[in-house]
Amino acid sequence: MRSIPRMINVSSDEDGEKGTFIYSPLAPGYGVTIGNSLRRVLLSSVPGCGIVSIYIEGVLHKFCTIGGMTEDVVHLIENLKGIRFKFLSEVTNQVKVKVDLAEIVSRLNIDTKVPSFALTSGMLNVPEDLNILNDVHICTVNPNTNLSFMFIVEKGIGYVDSVDNITPHLPHGFILVNNVLNAVKRAAFHVEKVRYGEYTDYESLTLEIVTDGSITPFQSLSNASTILLDNFRVINGNTNIDFLDKNSNFITSYIGSSGKKNQKDEILSKSIKDIGLHERVVEALMGNNIHTVKDLTESTEKGLLEIPKLGTKKISDIKHTLAHFNLFLKNELSQ
């Protein structure tokens, strides 16, 4: 087999949102194999944060208008969804932000005699553990308008569907919204032929990554690589592998050189609160008598779909979390 040295060259722009990575030389065919795998994970599984629900005082649904504001509520929500955030603490998963127009007008000394002014995200006063990364136009509004609203910012991955949103105990009047929480905005790759010694068919993989600023391109690439490695580790002979027959009956278990049976038992005995699941998912599971990781692995995907407010997106997150521990839902290996 040909020897394959590997090298990564990195170039990034000044604000740290765009990076280019060159991975070369690769054996023939590996450029697309590696590039496509990384791109798919980058665009689907790198955690970011954004607005998932909004409460506007005096508004019960999004198909409303507000006196003194040029935009309707639908446009207001769409503008708010364009704000990108960064949690300053690794343990923070949710932050509530309150916005009061009168407070902003007073704090920024805005002339109340002007007919209107542009309210932007840079004018908002947010909690200390949250940063706003971009200055987005929110609405054009009269400074004397009685406008007060609150939105919830959450950490997550990929596309969050309002139908799948199971935020517990939201007061009446909160509007659930669709949003893309992934920290990577764009990921693309291209492959070129390169010469390596006497060979002329080796490949050079160039990855271009653009993030929202909450994470650097290199961090996002490292994150995606780790996710792929964690998922491949279950079949590399160095971990626990359960063998099933054609009817999905358990036969035996192989424990690799780095695996310990007691380690697996320890994970199975953990509470589902302690494995990184979102608190909304935990609440839905515990409400259906699923308290430990073992309870979860003994559940089927079909059974979880019957739990109210647990949609396919949340179940996909559950399966992704279990995969980090080399665990699966019941019968999942046979599907």
FITOR-710062 format. One record per atom (N, C-alpha, C): x, y, z; residue in three letters. Coordinates in steps of 0.1 Angstrom, whole numbers, plus 5000, padded with zeros to 4 digits. Layout:
N
XYZALA ...
//
This chain:
335
500849885000MET 500050005000MET 500950125000MET 500550234993ARG 501350354992ARG 501350425005ARG 502450485008SER 502550565020SER 501950705017SER 501150745027ILE 500350875024ILE 500650975036ILE 501551065033PRO 501751175043PRO 500551265042PRO 500251335053ARG 499151425053ARG 499551565058ARG 498951665053MET 499351795057MET 498051885056MET 497951975065ILE 496752065065ILE 497352205065ILE 497052285055ASN 497352425054ASN 496152505058ASN 496252605066VAL 495152685070VAL 495352835067VAL 494252895061SER 494253035059SER 492853085063SER 492853195071SER 491553255076SER 491553405074SER 490353455073ASP 490153595072ASP 490253665085ASP 490253795085GLU 490553875097GLU 489553845108GLU 488253835105ASP 487253825115ASP 487053675119ASP 487753585114GLY 487753445118GLY 486553365115GLY 485753415105GLU 484553345101GLU 484753265089GLU 485753285081LYS 486053205069LYS 487453145069LYS 487453015066GLY 488752955066GLY 488852855054GLY 490052835049THR 490352745038THR 491352645043THR 491152515041PHE 491952415046PHE 492352325034PHE 493652295033ILE 494152205022ILE 494652075028ILE 494051965024TYR 494451835029TYR 495051755018TYR 496351725018SER 497051665007SER 498351605011SER 498851495004PRO 498151424993PRO 497351314998PRO 496251284991LEU 495351174994LEU 495351074983LEU 495150944987ALA 495050844977ALA 493850864967ALA 493950814955PRO 492850834945PRO 491450804951PRO 490550894949GLY 489150874954GLY 488850924968GLY 489950944976TYR 489650984990TYR 489351124991TYR 489551214981GLY 489251354982GLY 487751364984GLY 486951304975VAL 485451314976VAL 484951244988VAL 485551124991THR 485151045003THR 485251125016THR 486351185018ILE 486551265030ILE 485851405030ILE 485951465018GLY 485351605017GLY 483851595019GLY 483151505012ASN 481751495014ASN 481251455028ASN 482051365034SER 481651335048SER 481751455058SER 482951525056LEU 483051645065LEU 482051755062LEU 481751775049ARG 480851875045ARG 479451845051ARG 478951725050ARG 477651685055ARG 477551705071ARG 478651675078VAL 478651685092VAL 478751835096VAL 479551915089LEU 479652055091LEU 478352125090LEU 477552085080LEU 476252155077LEU 475152105085LEU 475352005093SER 474251945101SER 474451925116SER 475651925120SER 475851875134SER 476851965142SER 477252085137VAL 478052165145VAL 477152265153VAL 477252255167PRO 476252325175PRO 476352485173PRO 475252545173GLY 475152695173GLY 473952735182GLY 473652855181CYS 472452905189CYS 471653005182CYS 470353015185GLY 469553115178GLY 468153115185GLY 467353205180ILE 465953225186ILE 465053115182ILE 464353055192VAL 463452945189VAL 461952985193VAL 461753085201SER 460453125205SER 460453275209SER 459353345206ILE 459253485209ILE 457853515215ILE 457953605225TYR 456653655231TYR 456653805229TYR 455553855223ILE 455353995220ILE 454154045228ILE 454254135237GLU 453154175245GLU 452054225237GLU 450854175240GLY 449654215233GLY 449454145220GLY 450354045216VAL 450253975203VAL 450053825206VAL 448953765201LEU 448753625203LEU 449153535192LEU 449353595180HIS 449853515169HIS 450653605160HIS 451353535150LYS 452253615142LYS 451653695131LYS 450353665128PHE 449653735117PHE 448953855122PHE 449753945129CYS 449254065135CYS 450054185130CYS 449554305133THR 450354425131THR 450354495144THR 451354585145ILE 451554665157ILE 451554805154ILE 450654885160GLY 450655025157GLY 451955095160GLY 452355185151GLY 453655255152GLY 454855185147GLY 454655055142MET 455754985137MET 455554955122MET 456554985114THR 456354965099THR 456154825095THR 456954735101GLU 456854595097GLU 455654525105GLU 455154415099ASP 454154335106ASP 454954235115ASP 454254155122VAL 454854065132VAL 455653955125VAL 455153915113VAL 455853805105VAL 457253865102VAL 457353985097HIS 458654045093HIS 459554065105HIS 458954105116LEU 459654125128LEU 460353995133LEU 459653885132ILE 460153755136ILE 461253715127ILE 461053735114GLU 462153695104GLU 463353775106GLU 463253905109ASN 464453985112ASN 465153945125ASN 464353905135LEU 464953865148LEU 465753725145LEU 465253645137LYS 465853515134LYS 467253535128LYS 467453655122GLY 468753675115GLY 469853715125GLY 469553735138ILE 470553765148ILE 471353645151ILE 472653645151ARG 473453535155ARG 474053565169ARG 474053455177PHE 474453475191PHE 475653375194PHE 476253405206LYS 477253315211LYS 477153305226LYS 477053185232PHE 476953175246PHE 478453175251PHE 478653255262LEU 479953265267LEU 480353165277LEU 479353085281SER 479552975290SER 479252845283SER 480052735285GLU 479852605279GLU 478652535284GLU 478252575297VAL 477152505303VAL 475852565300VAL 475852685294THR 474552755291THR 473952695278THR 472652655280ASN 471852605269ASN 470752695265ASN 470252785273GLN 469152865270GLN 469252995278GLN 468853105271VAL 468953245277VAL 467653315272VAL 467053385281LYS 465853475278LYS 466353615277LYS 465953685266VAL 466253825264VAL 465053905264VAL 464954005272LYS 463754095273LYS 464154225266LYS 463254275257VAL 463454395250VAL 462254495253VAL 462554615258ASP 461554715260ASP 461954845253ASP 461154885243LEU 461454995235LEU 461655125243LEU 460855145253ALA 460955265262ALA 462355265268ALA 462855155273GLU 464155145279GLU 465255175269GLU 465155125257ILE 466155155247ILE 466155305243ILE 464955365241VAL 464855505238VAL 465555585249VAL 465255555261SER 465855635272SER 467355615274SER 467855485272ARG 469255455274ARG 470055515263ARG 469555515250LEU 470355575239LEU 470055715236LEU 469155775244ASN 468755915242ASN 468255945228ASN 467355865224ILE 466755875210ILE 465655985211ILE 465656075201ASP 464756185201ASP 463256125199ASP 462456155209THR 461056105208THR 460156185199THR 460756295193LYS 459956375184LYS 460056325169LYS 461056235167VAL 461256185153VAL 460056085150VAL 459656085137PRO 458555995134PRO 458855845136PRO 460055805133SER 460455665135SER 462055655135SER 462555545139PHE 463955515139PHE 464155365137PHE 465255325132ALA 465555185130ALA 466155115142ALA 465355025147LEU 465854945159LEU 466654825154LEU 467954815159THR 468854715154THR 469254625166THR 469854505163SER 470254415173SER 471354475182SER 472154565176GLY 473254625184GLY 472754715195GLY 471454755195MET 470854835205MET 470354755217MET 470254625216LEU 469654545226LEU 470654525238LEU 470054515250ASN 470754485262ASN 470554345266ASN 471554265264VAL 471454115266VAL 472154075279VAL 471853955285PRO 472553905297PRO 474053885295PRO 474753885306GLU 476253885305GLU 476753755298GLU 476053645299ASP 476553525293ASP 476153505279ASP 475753615272LEU 475353605258LEU 475953715250LEU 476453685238ASN 476953795229ASN 476153795216ASN 475853915211ILE 475253925198ILE 476453955188ILE 476453875177LEU 477553875168LEU 477453965156LEU 476154005153ASN 475954085141ASN 474954195144ASN 474954305136ASP 474054415138ASP 472954395127ASP 471754355132VAL 470654325122VAL 469554425124VAL 468954465113HIS 467754555114HIS 466554465119HIS 465954515130ILE 464854445136ILE 463554505131ILE 463354635132CYS 462154705128CYS 462354855127CYS 461454915120THR 461355065120THR 460155105128THR 460355185138VAL 459355205148VAL 459355345153VAL 458155395157ASN 458055525163ASN 458555515178ASN 459355605182PRO 459955595196PRO 458955595207PRO 457755645204ASN 456755645215ASN 455755525215ASN 456155425206THR 455255305205THR 455455215217THR 454355165222ASN 454455075234ASN 454754935228ASN 456054905227LEU 456554775222LEU 457454705232LEU 457054595236SER 457854505245SER 457754365241SER 458854295240PHE 458854155236PHE 460054085243PHE 459953955243MET 460953865249MET 461153755239MET 462453715238PHE 462753595230PHE 463653495237PHE 463553375233ILE 464453265240ILE 465453225230ILE 466753225234VAL 467853185226VAL 468253045231VAL 468452945222GLU 468852815226GLU 469952765218GLU 470752675224LYS 471852605217LYS 471252475210LYS 471652445198GLY 471152325192GLY 471952305179GLY 471452205171ILE 472152175158ILE 471152175147ILE 471552215135GLY 470752195124GLY 469452285124GLY 468452235117TYR 467152305115TYR 466252265126TYR 465652365133VAL 464652345143VAL 463352385138VAL 462452285137ASP 461052305133ASP 460152345144ASP 459352445142SER 458452495153SER 457452385157SER 457152295147VAL 456252185150VAL 456852085160VAL 458252075158ASP 458951975166ASP 459452035180ASP 459252165181ASN 459752235193ASN 458952195205ASN 459552145216ILE 458852095227ILE 459252175240ILE 459552305238THR 459952385250THR 458852375261THR 459252325273PRO 458252305283PRO 457852435290PRO 456552435295HIS 456152545304HIS 456252685298HIS 456052695285LEU 456052825279LEU 454752895283LEU 454753015287PRO 453553095290PRO 452653115278PRO 451453135280HIS 450553155269HIS 450953275261HIS 450953265248GLY 451353385240GLY 452653375233GLY 453453275237PHE 454753255230PHE 454553195217PHE 455253255207ILE 455253205193ILE 456453125190ILE 456252995187LEU 457352905183LEU 457752935169LEU 459052935166VAL 459552975153VAL 460552865147VAL 460552855134ASN 461552775127ASN 462952855127ASN 464052785128ASN 465252845128ASN 466352745125ASN 467452795119VAL 468652715117VAL 469752755127VAL 470052655136LEU 470952685147LEU 472352645144LEU 472652575133ASN 473952535130ASN 474952655129ASN 476152635135ALA 477152745136ALA 477852765122ALA 477752665114VAL 478452665100VAL 477352715090VAL 477652825084LYS 476752885074LYS 477052825060LYS 478252795057ARG 478552745044ARG 479752645045ARG 479752535037ALA 480852445037ALA 480952395022ALA 482052405016ALA 482252355002ALA 483652295001ALA 483752204991PHE 485052144989PHE 485252124974PHE 486552114970HIS 486852074956HIS 488151994957HIS 488251904947VAL 489351814946VAL 490151834934VAL 491451824935GLU 492351844924GLU 493351734924GLU 493851694912LYS 494951594911LYS 496251654914LYS 497151584921VAL 498451634925VAL 499451524923VAL 500651554921ARG 501751464920ARG 502351424934ARG 502551294936TYR 503251254948TYR 504251154945TYR 505551194945GLY 506651104941GLY 506451064926GLY 506450934924GLU 506250884910GLU 504850874906GLU 503850904915TYR 502450894912TYR 501851024908TYR 500951024898THR 500351144893THR 498851154895THR 498351044902ASP 496851044904ASP 496451064918ASP 497351124927TYR 496951154940TYR 496051284940TYR 495451304951GLU 494451414952GLU 494751514963GLU 494351644961SER 494351744971SER 492951794973SER 492551794986LEU 491251834990LEU 491251974996LEU 490552064991THR 490452194996THR 489052215002THR 488952255015LEU 487752275022LEU 487652425025LEU 486452485022GLU 486152625025GLU 485052625035GLU 485252685046ILE 484152685057ILE 483852835061ILE 482652865062VAL 482152995067VAL 481252975079VAL 481553035090THR 480753015102THR 480053145105THR 479253145116ASP 478453265120ASP 479253355129ASP 480453315133GLY 481353385142GLY 481353335156GLY 480453245159SER 480353185173SER 481453075175SER 482053035164ILE 483052935164ILE 483952965152ILE 485252925154THR 486152955143THR 486052835132THR 486452865120PRO 486452755110PRO 487252635114PRO 488352655120PHE 489152535125PHE 488452465136PHE 487852535145GLN 487152465156GLN 485952385150GLN 485252435140SER 484152365134SER 484652235127SER 485852245120LEU 486352135113LEU 486852025123LEU 487452065134SER 487751975145SER 486551905151SER 485551985153ASN 484251935158ASN 483651825149ASN 483651855136ALA 483051765126ALA 483951635126ALA 485251655126SER 486151535126SER 485851445138SER 485751505150THR 485451435162THR 484151355161THR 483151415156ILE 481851355154ILE 481951225145ILE 482651245134LEU 482851125125LEU 483651015132LEU 484751055139LEU 485550955146LEU 484750875157LEU 483850955164ASP 483050885175ASP 482150785169ASP 481550815157ASN 480650725151ASN 481350605144ASN 482550625139PHE 483250515133PHE 483850425144PHE 484150475156ARG 484850405166ARG 484050275170ARG 482750275168VAL 481950155172VAL 482250035163VAL 482850055152ILE 483149945143ILE 484649925141ILE 485549995148ASN 486949985145ASN 487649875154ASN 486949795161GLY 487549685169GLY 488149725182GLY 487949855186ASN 488449895199ASN 487449945209ASN 486249885207THR 485149925216THR 484149815217THR 483049835224ASN 482049735226ASN 481149715213ASN 481049595209ILE 480149565197ILE 479249455201ILE 477949475200ASP 476949375203ASP 476549305190ASP 476649175190PHE 476249095178PHE 474849045179PHE 474049065168LEU 472649025167LEU 472548925156LEU 471548835157ASP 471248745146ASP 470248815137ASP 469748745126LYS 468948805116LYS 467648855122LYS 467248795134ASN 465948835140ASN 466148945151ASN 467348995151SER 467749105161SER 467749055175SER 468048915177ASN 468148865190ASN 469648875194ASN 469848915207PHE 471248935212PHE 471948805212PHE 473148795207ILE 473948665207ILE 475048675217ILE 475948775215THR 477148785223THR 477648925222THR 478648955230SER 479249095230SER 480749085229SER 481349165220TYR 482749165219TYR 483249295226TYR 484249285235ILE 484749395241ILE 486149415237ILE 486449525229GLY 487749555224GLY 488749585234GLY 489949615229SER 491149645238SER 490949765247SER 490149855243SER 489949975251SER 488649975258SER 487849865256GLY 486449865262GLY 486449785274GLY 485649825284LYS 485449755296LYS 483949735299LYS 483549615302LYS 482149585304LYS 481649675315LYS 482449695326ASN 481849775337ASN 481749925333ASN 482549965323GLN 482350105318GLN 480950115311GLN 480650015303LYS 479350015296LYS 478150015307LYS 478349935317ASP 477349925327ASP 477150055335ASP 478250125336GLU 478250255343GLU 477450355335GLU 477750355322ILE 476950445313ILE 475450415313ILE 475150285312LEU 473750245312LEU 473050285324LEU 473750295336SER 473050325348SER 472950485350SER 473550555341LYS 473450705343LYS 472050755340LYS 471650865346SER 470450935344SER 470450995330SER 469351005323ILE 469351065310ILE 469651215311ILE 469551275323LYS 469951415325LYS 471451435323LYS 472251335324ASP 473651345325ASP 474451315313ASP 473751295301ILE 474451255289ILE 474351365278ILE 473851485282GLY 473951595272GLY 472651615264GLY 471551545268LEU 470351565261LEU 469751695264LEU 468951755255HIS 468351885258HIS 467251865269HIS 467151965278GLU 466251955289GLU 464851925285GLU 464451975273ARG 463051955268ARG 462851805265ARG 463851745259VAL 463851605256VAL 463851525268VAL 464651555278VAL 464651485291VAL 463351485297VAL 462651605297GLU 461351615304GLU 460351525297GLU 460351525284ALA 459451445276ALA 459651295279ALA 460951255280LEU 461251115282LEU 460851075296LEU 461251155306MET 460951115320MET 459451115323MET 458651195315GLY 457251195316GLY 456651065311GLY 457450985304ASN 457050855299ASN 457850745306ASN 458350765318ASN 458950665326ASN 460350615320ASN 461050705313ILE 462350665308ILE 463350755316ILE 464050695325HIS 464850775335HIS 466350755333HIS 466750635329THR 468150605328THR 468550575313THR 469850575311VAL 470350545297VAL 469850405293VAL 469850305303LYS 469350175300LYS 467950175295LYS 467150255302ASP 465750265298ASP 465650315284ASP 466450405280LEU 466450465267LEU 466850365256LEU 467950285259THR 468450185249THR 467450075248THR 466550055257GLU 465549955256GLU 464250005249GLU 464250125245SER 463150185238SER 463350175223SER 462350165215THR 462450165201THR 462150305195THR 462550325183GLU 462250455177GLU 460750465175GLU 460050355171LYS 458650365170LYS 457950405183LYS 458450345194GLY 457850375207GLY 458050525211GLY 459250575208LEU 459550715211LEU 458750815203LEU 458450775190LEU 457550855182LEU 456150875187LEU 455750775196GLU 454450785202GLU 454350875214GLU 455550925218ILE 455551015230ILE 455151155225ILE 454251215231PRO 453751355227PRO 454951455226PRO 455051525215LYS 456051635214LYS 457451585211LYS 457651455209LEU 458951395205LEU 458851365190LEU 459351455181GLY 459351435167GLY 460551365162GLY 460651355149THR 461751285143THR 463151355145THR 463051495146LYS 464251565148LYS 464851545162LYS 463951535172LYS 464451515186LYS 464951375187LYS 464251275181ILE 464751135181ILE 466051125174ILE 466251195164SER 467551195157SER 468651245167SER 468351355174ASP 469351405184ASP 469651295195ASP 468551225199ILE 468751115209ILE 469651015204ILE 469450965192LYS 470250865185LYS 471750915184LYS 471851045180HIS 473251105179HIS 473951105192HIS 473251135203THR 473851135216THR 474250995221THR 473350905219LEU 473650765222LEU 474850715215LEU 475050755202ALA 476150705194ALA 477450745200ALA 477450865207HIS 478750905213HIS 479150805224HIS 478250735229PHE 478650625239PHE 478550485233PHE 478550485220ASN 478450355213ASN 477250275217ASN 476150345219LEU 474850285222LEU 473850315212LEU 472750235212PHE 471750245202PHE 470350225208PHE 469350275201LEU 467950235205LEU 467750085201LEU 466750025208LYS 466449885206LYS 466049865191LYS 466649755186ASN 466449715172ASN 467049815162ASN 467749915166GLU 468250015156GLU 469249955147GLU 470049855152LEU 471049805143LEU 470449725131LEU 469249675133SER 468649595122SER 467849675112SER 467749805115GLN 466849895106GLN 467649935094GLN 
//
